[in-house]
Amino acid sequence: MKKNLLIFLCANLLFVGLNRADNKSYQIKADKRISAKNDIGQEVISHYVALGDSEKINAAKFLVKNMKYHYSYESPILNEYYLKVKKVGKEYNYPKSITHYQCIYHEMGNLDVGKEKVYDKDIITAKTLISNIEMAFTNWRKGKWAQHLSFEEFCEYLLPYRVGNEHYEEWRNELRNLFYKYAIKENGCDERRYSAFWAAYRICDGIKKFGFHVDDKALPKIDLELPISSLLSMHMGECSSYAKLNTYIMRACGIPVSYDFTPQWPNKARNHSWNVIRDNTGQNIPFFRQ
C-alpha cells in the first residue's frame, strides 16, 4: 500500500513539474502564437520583420499579444437577428422603425440559444490584421490629426481593430468613405484645420446628418453588443452604441479617440458612455455631442 502511494505521489509530482514547464514555455511564446491550428500572429510579425519596420513589428506584437483576451458571441440565431435588423433599417426610418425592432426581438425569442464565445485569435486572419495595421499607420504618419501621438498613444487611440465584444466586421474603409468628408470641413485657421478636437466636432455633425439618434429607451434591453453594420442600418442606439460607433468612425478617419463609461452615476440610478479625444496638446478631452 505504501509502495503504491509513493508511486502515485511521484507520478503526480512529475505531472505537475511537466505542467509548469509547459506553462512557462507557453508564456514565452504567447505573443507569437495565436492558435494551435493557425499561427496567424507569427505570420503577421514575420511579414513586418521582412519589411524591416520596427514600429510596425511592435504594433503587430501589441495586437497579437492582446487578441487572446478579445472575443464575440456567435450563433445562427444572432446572424438571423442581425439580418432582420438591417432589413428593417432599410425599410423604415426612425422613429417608425422602433416598433419593428421590438417585434423582431419578440419573434426571435431567446437570443442566447446556441450562443458561443468565439475568440479573435480563432477568426481574425493575417490579411485582416495586416490591413488594419497599414491603415492605422497611414493615419498616424500621414494624416492630419494624429501625428502628435507617441507610439504608445498610437497603440491605444488609433491601432485597435475593435472596441467591444460585438461581431467583428472590417470597418475602416467603409466608415472613412462615409465620414471623412465631414472631418475635413474645418477650413479655418491651421489651429483648427489640424486639430483632432475640431475634426471630431465635425464628425459628430456628420453622424447627426447621417440620421443617427441616441435613444436609450426605444429598444429592448438585451445583453448584446450590436455590430457596426447593424448600428448604421438602425440609425439609432443607446449612448454606449453611439460612443462605440463614434470610436470606430473617428479612428477610421485618423482621429485619436477612446471609449469611456461609468457603470453608475453617484447621484442617479443609471450608467453612461462617452468618448475621449487625445488632442494636439496631449490632453484627454471627454465629449458626448449629439
Secondary structure, 3 states (H helix, E strand, C coil): CHHHHHHHHHHHHHHHHHHHHHHHHHHHHCCCCCCCCCCHHHHHHHHHHHHCCHHHHHHHHHHHHHHCCCEEEECHHHHHHHHHHHHHHHHCCCCCHHHHHHHHHHHHCCCCCCCEEEEHHHHCCHHHHHHHHHHHHHHHHHCCCCCCCCHHHHHHHCCCCCCCCCCCCCCHHHHHHHHHHHHCCCCCCHHHHCCHHHHHHHHHHHHHHHCCEECCCCCCCCCCCCCHHHHHHHCEECHHHHHHHHHHHHHHCCCCEEEEEECCCCCCCCCEEEEEEECCCCCEEEECCC
